[in-house]
Amino acid sequence: MSERTLRAITVNQIGYPLDGEKIAVFTGAEHDFQVVDVDSGTIVFKGSSDAGRFDKASGVTLHTGDFSEVKAEGRYRIEQGEGVA
């Protein structure tokens, strides 16, 4: 499976606990990403993914980005150069 056929960003579709760990998974190279409030369009967090590791099962390199600093209830999207989640 090539990295192009996978989602660029994978997140928990149900949501995250307000005070819990919030992690997004990215494919490909390291990524700068931002968390955007869906209703206002305001960027509420900017971060970078980790160095990544090769996942044998999928055959791609996966990187995680921690946005646990986002504590306010709301509807958000994660954006980076290749995708939106």
N, C-alpha and C positions, 0 to 999 in steps of 0.2 A: 504494500500500500504506500503510495507516495504521499509526502507531506502536503502536496497541493490538493489532495482529495479529502484531507482532514479539516476540521474546523481550525481556524487560526487561534480562537479563544474558546475555552470550555469553562463554564461556571456552574454552580448549583442552581438549577432552574426553579427550585422551590423557594430559595431565599437563604439568608444567613441570620443567626441569632445576633441581636444588637451588640452584645458584649463578647461574642464568640470569634473564633479565628475565621478569617475570610480569605480564601485562596482562589486565584484563577490559574488555569493551566494554559500555556501557550505552546504552539509547535514552531519549529524552525529555530532561528537565531534568537539571541537575547532581545528583549523588547522593553522599551519605555512604554508605559501605559498610563491612562488616566481614567478615573471614575467620575462620571458625569451625572448630575441630577436630571432625570428624564423630564420633569415638569418645568424646570427653570433653565436648563441648559448650562448651569453653572458647574465648573470643574471643582469637585470637592476633595480630590486626592490625585497626586501624581506619584508614580513609583517606577521601579525597574524590576524586571524578573531576575531570577537567580541565574547562575552560570549554566544550569541545565544538566541533563543526563540522558543517555541513550536508553530508550525503552525497547527491549528486545521483542516484546509481544506485538507492538505496533510497527516497529522498524523506523521510528522517528525519534528525534531529540525533543524532549519535553522540558519546559522551564516553568517555574511557579512564580507567581507574583502575589505578595501578601498585602492586602488592603484592609487589615483589621482595624486600622485607625479610624475608619468610617464607622461612627457610632450612632448617627441619627437615623431614625426610621424614615423610609422613603423608597422611591423607585429610582434605580440607578442603572446605567449601562457602563460597560468597560470598553474603551476604545484604544486601539493601537494601530500602527501603520497598515496592517493587512486585514483588519476586521473589527467588528463590533459585536458585543455580547450583552 
